[in-house]
Amino acid sequence: MPSWDEAVRRAVAGFRMDAARSADRSEFDALVQKLQAASPEFARLWREHDVVETPSLVKVLILPELGPIEFENVTLTYSEPDGRELRVSFDAPGTGPHLERTRALFSRQVAPGQDRT
């Protein structure tokens, strides 16, 4: 991902938004403690107190064998009154070369038992 720093910052800020919406933050707080201990980058970003909700954005993946592929991402969220949420995320490839690269990526045939990596 060419915009890794931006994506990580957005993910942490979105996690903070989810924590703020939660009826019971105890599980979030416990996870935050573990993440801060495991990742100095997460700890630094968490201290910045950014909050963001991004229902749609463009993701770019760079695959060495195919080049960059842009995906439009849309996330739909349904929230229950008790704080539980259902989140569904859709990624659609961009047009032109991005669509062609995506088709090439998913049209590859893999023999049974063969690893794709």
Secondary structure, 3 states (H helix, E strand, C coil): CCCHHHHHHHHHHHHHHHHHHCCCCHHHHHHHHHHHHHCHHHHHHHHCCCCCCCCEEEEEEEECCCEEEEEEEEEEEEECCCCCEEEEEEEEECCCHHHHHHHHHHHCCCCCCCCCC
